[in-house]
Amino acid sequence: MPTIGKPAASSFELLAQRSEQVRVRLVIGVLVALAVLAVLRRLAGGVVMNSPVFWWTLGLLGLGVAYEAWMLLAARRAIAADRVIAEWRWRLNAAIEVLIAVGLLVILHLLSPRGEVAALSAPALLVLPMLVLLSVLRLRPAFTLWTGLAGAGAHAVLAVRAFAVSGAEESALPVYLSYSVVLAMTGVAGAVVARRVRGYVEAAVREEAERKRVQVLARNTLIFGLAKLAEFRDTDTGSHLERISVYCGLLARQMAPSRAFIDDDWVQTLSVASSMHDIGKVGIPDAVLCKPGRLTDDERHVIQRHPGLGHSVLAEVLARNGGDVLLQMSDQIAACHHERWDGAGYPSGLAGEAIPLPARIVAVADVYDALTSPRVYKPAMSHAEASRIIGQGSGTQFDPAVVAAFNAAAGEFDAARGRMAGGGHR
């Protein structure tokens, strides 16, 4: 029986994106703090942050904050829509963050009035190891390593250039190059930590996904078992629930290209929920439900109570359980699978798209199974004859879109019917 739930990879990607949100907030905080420090030094009349250095630095920090804020907003929107941002955007984000940090270092290196060599130990250098540490929250070890190595490479190039241009004492060059080594080591250590953290998170996600899978499987099995209990009271049902589940899956998949919300999870949920369509029959007296042969008008009115009874039971379960998607769809199907597209159905006389789509799909699957299955008072119809009757009901009894899906999947229906031939139901 199908189960419901997203794969562990999707869960991990969403979790990683939430971690990225936290990291982006921290990066924004770091950039704002640097901007505040720049302003304070400017107000204090400091020499280092005077003239173009101040404005170049402040402008770069401002661009960095704006870009990070845009990424944070994009991540929030993606999470609200239960999706992940494209990987290339996070790669670009990592590259831009490194460029911002290196840009600060270059600005102070080139414009520092105290000399290019002195600028090699400027406060901007601290931004690079800070970004490396924050990159651990990306849960992508390669990003952390790239950040450290890019910063180390940029600092080494600036160090060699500074000593070549300024003619400073070469014995001090190894000291400044050692800063590059420290940055590279920070990147490597950060990547190792990020890999371990990623491993722990992936293990936790897999464990949680397996726990949910077992819970959902147990729930679905219980629901299907309860539906089977109701089915066993009707001596003409045979494997009706199994066939309805397969037929509904065929129809839903055929309709998926024109309805974005119909994905694998939706189809799986429908396949399980369809088994609850006749759960209300538990409240129908045996004298009516188990009667051999055709029903009288009064008896048919009695059996037509089963959609309302099913809805009453499932609505009470929903009131206790909350917004479970499977139970909500089961309730819609139980209550509305005998409604008609033209409004002449029962129990509520709903018409058109006021009838929930799952119920409209089950209506076609249910009638097809009833027509092609034998009963005590009639033989089974052929697939061709049942298809003709369903086609005649398009726009009156059935949703035309569902009938169109049925026609498109007619060959699959016939093949499935042949595999699962059995008894019908009322």
C-alpha positions, 0 to 999 in steps of 0.5 A: 500500500502506498505511503506518504512523505517526502524523501530524506534528501528534500528534508535535508535540503530544507533544513540546510536552507534554514541553517543558511538563513541563520548564517546570512543573518549573522553575516549581515550582523558582521557587515553592519558591525564593521560599518558602525566601526567605520563610522565611529572611527570617522567621527573620532577623526581617525586617520585610517578611515579618512577620505576615500578609504571610508567611503569605499569601505562603507559603500562595499559594506552597504552593498554586502548588506543589501545583497545578503538581505535579498538572499535572506528574503529569497530563502524565507519565500522558498521555505514558505513555499516548501522548496529550496533555492537553486544550488547555483544561487548559494554558490554565487552567494558564497563567492560574493561573500568572499569577494566582499571580504577580499574587497575590504582587504584590498581597499585598506591595502591600496588606500591606507595612509599608513602604508600597504604593508601595515594594511596587511594586518588591518581589521578587514583581515578578521572578516575572512576567518569569521566568514570561514567559521560561519560557512560551517552553517552552510552544511557544505564542506566545499564552500567552507574550504573555498572560502578559506583558500580564496581568502588565503590566496588573496592575502598572499598575493597582496603580501607579495605585491606590498613588499615588491612595491614598497621595498620593505624589509623582506624578512617580515614577508614570511610573517605576513604570509603566515597569515595566509597559512592561518587562513588556509588552515582555518578553511581546512579545519572549517571544512572538516567541522562542516563535514562532521556536522553535515553527517550528524544532520543527515543521520538525524534527518534519515532517522526522523524520516524513517520514524515518520515513514513507520508512523505513516505506514502504521496509520495507512495500514490501520485506515485501510484495515478499518475500510476493509472491515466495512467492506467485509459486511458487503458480500459482493465487494471482493477486492473492490478497495484495491481496485478503486485505489489503482483506478484512482491512481491512474486517473490522478496521474493522467490529470497531473500535467494540467494540475500542478498540485497533483504530485506523487504525494497527492496521488499516494494520499488519494490512493489510500483515502479512496479506501474510505469512500464507503466507510459509512456503510458500517451504519447501514443495517445488514438487511439492506446492505447484505440483501441479495438482488436489487434494492427497493426504493426505500432500501436504496434511500437507506443505503444512500445515507452512507455518505453522510454517515461516513462524513460524520465519523471522519469529521469527528476524527478530524476534530480530534486529530487536526489538519491531517491531509489524509483524513481531510481527503478521506472525509471529502471522498466519503461525503461526496463520491455520490455527488454528480457534476450536474447537481443531481447526486446525493447527499448534498446536491453539490454540482461542478467544482463545488465537489472536491476533486478527489471525490470526482475522481473516485466517482468515476473509478467507483462506477467503472468498477461497479460496471465491470464487476459481477453481482448476484443480479448481473454479469460484469460488463466489458471494458468497452461497454463500461467506457461507453457508459462513463463517456455518456455521463461526461458533463452530467454525472461525471466531471468532463476532465476526469472522464477525459483522463479516463479515456486517455488511460483506457488501456491501463484501466482495461489491463488493471481490470484484467489483473484484478477481476473480482466482485463488485459492490452496490 
